[in-house]
């Protein structure tokens, strides 16, 4: 196991790993324990009491965070004609864009949006986009005829949350430079969305555990009971 650096060890001393902190306390700690020279991202990790192997227990959705993510999301749009012309995105194309990805292995974007008529083309590069989490999806609002609104929401800080194979959701919730209040507000908004997305078939405790951490900092446990009575 790799030995943690000196800065990480110093930050870890500020945290009691046996404690599940209140959101405001955890948000303050995640800022205090970020020691890197760059503006670290902050991420939320939520372990849910679901079984994502079953379709009716998968948790997935999107939300525009109140204060965004702090990251300039590069958007690639697959569209033709008028929709391509109205798409004010970083990259716009059709077969040519798909070919660039397929032949050159180019993935210089963070989110892909496609009009429904382009999904046949996009489907051909699904094996490349899928593993990178870049495949457009109607549930995420990235397969749509309203490309203008989709791009606007993404640029404003729209994030997608979904359970992985371990029933954990990993979502960026801002930058350390946001400060504790904005980070806490983003987390609270995200948690409300996750709570509303609780599957009807989910039994028992829904939010098993919550942890937040900066890019280079230690994990900080957050008490899930403050968000909802279970």
Secondary structure, DSSP 8 states (H G I E B T S, - for coil): -----HHHHHHHTT--TT--B-HHHHHHHHHHT---SS--EEEEEEEESS-TTSGGG--EEEEE-TT--SS---EEEE--HHHHHH--SSEEESHHHHHHHHHH-----SEEEE-GGGHHHHHTTHHHHGGGT----GGGT-B-S-HHHHHHHHHHTEEEEEB-TTSEEEEEEEEGGG-HHHHHHHHHHHHHHHHHT--TT--S-SEEEEEEEESSS--EEE-GGGT---
